[in-house]
Amino acid sequence: MRKSVLFILLFSAIISINAQNLETIKLNAPDKQRGESVMQAFSKRQSTRTFSDKKLTLQDLSDLLWAANGINRPESGKRTAPSAMNKQDVEVYVCTEEGSYQYNPKSHSLDPVSKGDVRPLKAPVCLVLVTDTDDTWAALDAGIVSQNISVFCAGTGLATVPRGSMDKDELKKALKLKDSQHLMLNHPVGYPQ
């Protein structure tokens, strides 16, 4: 019994140290002039499941996350994606080959969560949408963020697909989610192959 407890404590310490090796990533200011018109983006919107191995540029990642659920009205803290009763319940996690991060819209940065590759589908990045509410609006709120991601990708030449398939137990552990948090959707994102 003591060996089991000791092993668990040692394992937890190793995981904590590994997560500490990742650093916060300060994202670039979003380029609000880029992309095609909304109607052109809708005409190009499609689901893509194969991606180039090329990593996203910091600007592409910055713009993608701001479009997904960034703050577009700093005076009020409101987001690019509306949410029921302004709960702002959808959190965006970014899974890369190196590790996982949580998008922080207030500082427009990525906060490290854990090391290791847990991307549900191999693309340069995979955005995971998480909500901390059980109410009926959670799926709607996640769907709006998902649509923002899809339209942004279509209008800027990136490829994505909204997916419900994922190893929820593995992701919940890797993203260090609380019991009250629920995995809703994931969006692998990359350049077209």
Phi, psi and chi 1 to 4 in degrees:
 res  aa     phi    psi   chi1   chi2   chi3   chi4
   1 MET       -  -46.8  176.0   81.2  166.9      -
   2 ARG   -62.9  -37.5  -76.7 -179.3   60.4  173.4
   3 LYS   -64.4  -38.7  -74.0 -176.8 -179.6 -179.8
   4 SER   -64.1  -45.0  -64.1      -      -      -
   5 VAL   -64.2  -43.1  171.0      -      -      -
   6 LEU   -62.4  -43.0 -160.8   57.2      -      -
   7 PHE   -61.4  -45.4  175.9   76.4      -      -
   8 ILE   -61.7  -43.8  -69.3  169.8      -      -
   9 LEU   -63.3  -43.5  -70.3  172.7      -      -
  10 LEU   -64.4  -44.3 -179.2   61.7      -      -
  11 PHE   -61.5  -43.1 -175.2   71.2      -      -
  12 SER   -62.7  -39.3  -62.8      -      -      -
  13 ALA   -65.2  -40.5      -      -      -      -
  14 ILE   -64.2  -43.8  -69.7  169.2      -      -
  15 ILE   -61.5  -42.7  -70.9  173.4      -      -
  16 SER   -62.6  -43.4  177.9      -      -      -
  17 ILE   -64.2  -43.1  -70.2  168.8      -      -
  18 ASN   -60.0  -41.6  -77.7  -20.0      -      -
  19 ALA   -65.8  -30.8      -      -      -      -
  20 GLN   -70.2  -19.4  -67.8  171.6    0.4      -
  21 ASN   -70.8  -24.1  -69.3  -21.9      -      -
  22 LEU   -78.6  145.3  -65.8  174.7      -      -
  23 GLU  -114.9  156.8  -65.7 -176.2   13.3      -
  24 THR   -61.3  138.0  -63.2      -      -      -
  25 ILE  -108.0  115.9  -61.4  171.4      -      -
  26 LYS   -81.9  121.4 -179.5   65.9 -179.9  152.1
  27 LEU   -84.4  156.6  -62.0  167.0      -      -
  28 ASN   -71.3  157.8  -64.3  -17.5      -      -
  29 ALA   -60.7  141.1      -      -      -      -
  30 PRO   -66.0  140.4   20.6  -27.7      -      -
  31 ASP   -88.5   98.2  177.9   -2.6      -      -
  32 LYS   -81.3    0.0  -61.9  174.2 -171.3  169.3
  33 GLN   -98.7   -6.9  -57.5  -57.5  -48.5      -
  34 ARG   -84.0  166.0   76.0  179.7  -74.3 -171.1
  35 GLY    92.4  169.0      -      -      -      -
  36 GLU   -89.2  175.3  -61.1 -176.5    6.1      -
  37 SER   -65.5  159.8   74.8      -      -      -
  38 VAL   -57.9  -43.3  172.5      -      -      -
  39 MET   -66.1  -37.8  -64.9  -55.9  -81.9      -
  40 GLN   -66.6  -39.1  -70.6  169.9  -33.7      -
  41 ALA   -62.4  -43.4      -      -      -      -
  42 PHE   -61.7  -37.2  -80.6  130.0      -      -
  43 SER   -69.6  -23.0   73.5      -      -      -
  44 LYS  -100.3   -7.6  -68.4 -177.8  176.9 -177.5
  45 ARG   -62.6  126.3 -155.2 -127.0   42.4   86.7
  46 GLN  -155.3  161.9   64.4  178.9  -21.5      -
  47 SER   -91.6  130.5  -65.4      -      -      -
  48 THR  -127.4  131.5  -57.0      -      -      -
  49 ARG  -113.8    2.3  -70.9  170.8  178.4   79.1
  50 THR  -123.3  139.7   56.1      -      -      -
  51 PHE  -135.7  153.0  -52.0   90.7      -      -
  52 SER   -66.8  155.2  162.7      -      -      -
  53 ASP   -76.9  -11.7  -68.7  -25.3      -      -
  54 LYS   -60.8  130.2 -179.7 -178.1  171.1 -171.6
  55 LYS   -73.1  150.0  -67.2 -172.2 -178.8 -147.2
  56 LEU   -67.0  144.1  -66.7 -173.6      -      -
  57 THR   -70.8  160.4   66.9      -      -      -
  58 LEU   -61.8  -35.9 -176.2   59.5      -      -
  59 GLN   -66.7  -43.5 -169.7   64.8   54.7      -
  60 ASP   -60.6  -44.4  -77.3  -18.9      -      -
  61 LEU   -65.1  -42.1 -176.3   58.5      -      -
  62 SER   -60.3  -48.2  -60.5      -      -      -
  63 ASP   -66.9  -40.7  -65.7  -11.3      -      -
  64 LEU   -59.2  -48.2  169.2   65.5      -      -
  65 LEU   -68.9  -38.3  -69.4  167.2      -      -
  66 TRP   -63.7  -43.4 -177.9   83.5      -      -
  67 ALA   -64.6  -37.6      -      -      -      -
  68 ALA   -62.3  -52.8      -      -      -      -
  69 ASN  -164.4   38.5 -156.8   16.0      -      -
  70 GLY   -83.0  174.3      -      -      -      -
  71 ILE   -88.1  117.2  -65.7  175.2      -      -
  72 ASN  -106.2   -5.3   66.0  -11.6      -      -
  73 ARG  -134.3   83.8  -69.9  161.3  -77.1  170.8
  74 PRO   -57.2  -31.6  -18.1   25.5      -      -
  75 GLU   -64.2  -27.5   66.0  -75.7   -9.9      -
  76 SER  -114.6  -10.6   64.4      -      -      -
  77 GLY    76.8   11.6      -      -      -      -
  78 LYS   -78.7  158.3  -67.4 -170.9  176.6  177.2
  79 ARG  -108.4  168.2  -50.1  -90.8 -175.7   99.7
  80 THR   -68.2  -24.9   57.4      -      -      -
  81 ALA  -108.8  120.1      -      -      -      -
  82 PRO   -67.9  159.0   25.9  -32.5      -      -
  83 SER  -141.3  151.1   60.3      -      -      -
  84 ALA   -56.7  127.8      -      -      -      -
  85 MET    54.0   27.8  -64.3  173.5  -81.4      -
  86 ASN    51.4   38.9 -162.8   33.5      -      -
  87 LYS   -70.0  -25.6  -76.6 -172.4  177.5  179.1
  88 GLN    47.6   51.1  -61.5 -178.8    1.5      -
  89 ASP   -85.4  -12.3   58.4  -59.8      -      -
  90 VAL   -89.4  122.7  177.3      -      -      -
  91 GLU  -104.5  142.5  -63.5  -69.7  -25.5      -
  92 VAL  -109.3  123.0  179.2      -      -      -
  93 TYR  -106.1  145.1  -72.9   80.8      -      -
  94 VAL  -117.2  116.4 -180.0      -      -      -
  95 CYS  -103.4  127.3  -60.5      -      -      -
  96 THR  -123.1  178.6   69.1      -      -      -
  97 GLU   -62.6  -34.3 -173.6  175.1   10.4      -
  98 GLU   -81.4  -34.6  -63.5   77.0   27.3      -
  99 GLY   175.6 -172.6      -      -      -      -
 100 SER  -118.4  146.1  -61.2      -      -      -
 101 TYR  -135.0  157.8  -59.0   82.9      -      -
 102 GLN  -109.0  130.2 -177.5  177.4    7.0      -
 103 TYR   -72.3  128.2  174.7   53.5      -      -
 104 ASN  -108.8  100.0 -177.4  -26.8      -      -
 105 PRO   -66.8  -27.2   13.9  -18.2      -      -
 106 LYS   -66.3  -41.6  -70.0  179.8 -178.2  163.8
 107 SER  -101.0   -0.3   62.0      -      -      -
 108 HIS    46.4   61.6 -166.2   54.3      -      -
 109 SER  -146.3  171.2   61.8      -      -      -
 110 LEU  -112.6  120.8  -67.0  174.9      -      -
 111 ASP   -94.7  128.5  -62.5  -30.8      -      -
 112 PRO   -64.2  141.6   18.3  -23.7      -      -
 113 VAL  -116.9  -54.2  175.2      -      -      -
 114 SER  -159.8  153.6   64.0      -      -      -
 115 LYS   -85.1  158.7  -76.1 -172.7   75.8  167.8
 116 GLY   108.6  156.0      -      -      -      -
 117 ASP   -96.8  108.4 -172.3   -2.2      -      -
 118 VAL  -121.5   23.1  -66.5      -      -      -
 119 ARG   -60.3  127.8  -65.4  171.6  -67.1  168.0
 120 PRO   -64.7  -29.0  -23.3   32.5      -      -
 121 LEU  -139.3  134.2 -173.2   68.3      -      -
 122 LYS   -73.1  106.6  -60.0  -53.9  178.8 -154.0
 123 ALA  -142.2  165.7      -      -      -      -
 124 PRO   -51.9  -42.8  -30.9   37.5      -      -
 125 VAL  -136.9  155.8  -59.2      -      -      -
 126 CYS  -131.8  120.2 -171.5      -      -      -
 127 LEU   -88.5  130.5  -54.6 -174.8      -      -
 128 VAL  -115.7  125.1  179.6      -      -      -
 129 LEU   -97.7  124.8  -51.6 -177.0      -      -
 130 VAL  -126.3  141.1  174.0      -      -      -
 131 THR  -125.8  154.1 -176.6      -      -      -
 132 ASP  -112.8   27.3   64.8   -6.9      -      -
 133 THR  -133.5  150.2 -178.7      -      -      -
 134 ASP   -97.4   -4.2  -87.2  -23.0      -      -
 135 ASP   -70.2  168.4   67.5   31.6      -      -
 136 THR   -67.2  -14.9   55.3      -      -      -
 137 TRP   -82.6  -16.0  -62.1  106.2      -      -
 138 ALA   -57.2  -44.4      -      -      -      -
 139 ALA   -65.6  -39.3      -      -      -      -
 140 LEU   -63.0  -46.9  175.4   66.1      -      -
 141 ASP   -60.1  -43.5  -67.8  -13.7      -      -
 142 ALA   -65.0  -36.9      -      -      -      -
 143 GLY   -64.0  -35.8      -      -      -      -
 144 ILE   -67.5  -44.2  -66.9  168.5      -      -
 145 VAL   -61.5  -41.7  173.7      -      -      -
 146 SER   -59.3  -43.4  175.3      -      -      -
 147 GLN   -65.5  -39.4 -171.7   65.1   16.6      -
 148 ASN   -57.1  -43.5  -79.4    7.8      -      -
 149 ILE   -62.6  -47.6  -65.8  166.0      -      -
 150 SER   -61.8  -45.2  -67.8      -      -      -
 151 VAL   -68.8  -40.4  172.8      -      -      -
 152 PHE   -58.9  -48.9  173.1   81.8      -      -
 153 CYS   -60.1  -44.6  -72.1      -      -      -
 154 ALA   -62.7  -37.8      -      -      -      -
 155 GLY   -81.8   -8.8      -      -      -      -
 156 THR  -123.6    7.2   58.7      -      -      -
 157 GLY    84.1   12.7      -      -      -      -
 158 LEU   -92.8  162.9  -65.9  173.7      -      -
 159 ALA  -114.7  143.8      -      -      -      -
 160 THR  -158.0  170.4 -168.1      -      -      -
 161 VAL  -151.6  130.1   56.9      -      -      -
 162 PRO   -77.2  134.1   20.5  -23.4      -      -
 163 ARG  -136.2  143.6  -57.9  175.2   67.6 -117.6
 164 GLY  -100.4  -15.8      -      -      -      -
 165 SER   -76.3  126.6  -59.2      -      -      -
 166 MET  -172.7  156.3   58.2 -170.9  129.6      -
 167 ASP   -81.7   92.7 -175.8  -24.0      -      -
 168 LYS   -63.3  -36.9  -69.9 -173.0  176.4 -174.9
 169 ASP   -65.2  -45.9  -68.3  -26.0      -      -
 170 GLU   -63.4  -45.9  178.4 -172.4   20.0      -
 171 LEU   -66.1  -41.1  -83.9  172.1      -      -
 172 LYS   -59.3  -40.8 -166.3  160.6 -170.8  148.3
 173 LYS   -70.0  -47.7 -172.2 -174.5  -56.1  179.8
 174 ALA   -64.9  -35.5      -      -      -      -
 175 LEU   -87.8   -0.1  -60.2  179.2      -      -
 176 LYS    55.2   47.0  -60.1  178.7 -179.3  174.6
 177 LEU   -79.5  150.3  -59.3 -179.1      -      -
 178 LYS   -80.7  164.5  -60.4  177.0  -74.8 -164.7
 179 ASP   -59.7  -29.4  -71.8  -20.3      -      -
 180 SER   -78.8   -8.2   61.2      -      -      -
 181 GLN   -94.9  141.8  -67.5  177.4  -68.6      -
 182 HIS  -125.3  132.1  -52.9  -77.0      -      -
 183 LEU   -76.1  126.9  -66.7  147.5      -      -
 184 MET  -106.1  -59.0  -58.4  -60.1  -75.0      -
 185 LEU  -145.2  164.3  -65.2  166.8      -      -
 186 ASN  -136.1  150.7   66.7   85.3      -      -
 187 HIS  -130.0   98.5  -92.9  -90.5      -      -
 188 PRO   -66.2  138.3    4.0   -1.2      -      -
 189 VAL  -136.1  136.7  177.7      -      -      -
 190 GLY  -166.8 -170.4      -      -      -      -
 191 TYR   -87.0  146.5  -59.5  106.2      -      -
 192 PRO   -59.5  148.4  -17.0   27.1      -      -
 193 GLN   -79.3      - -160.5  168.5   31.3      -
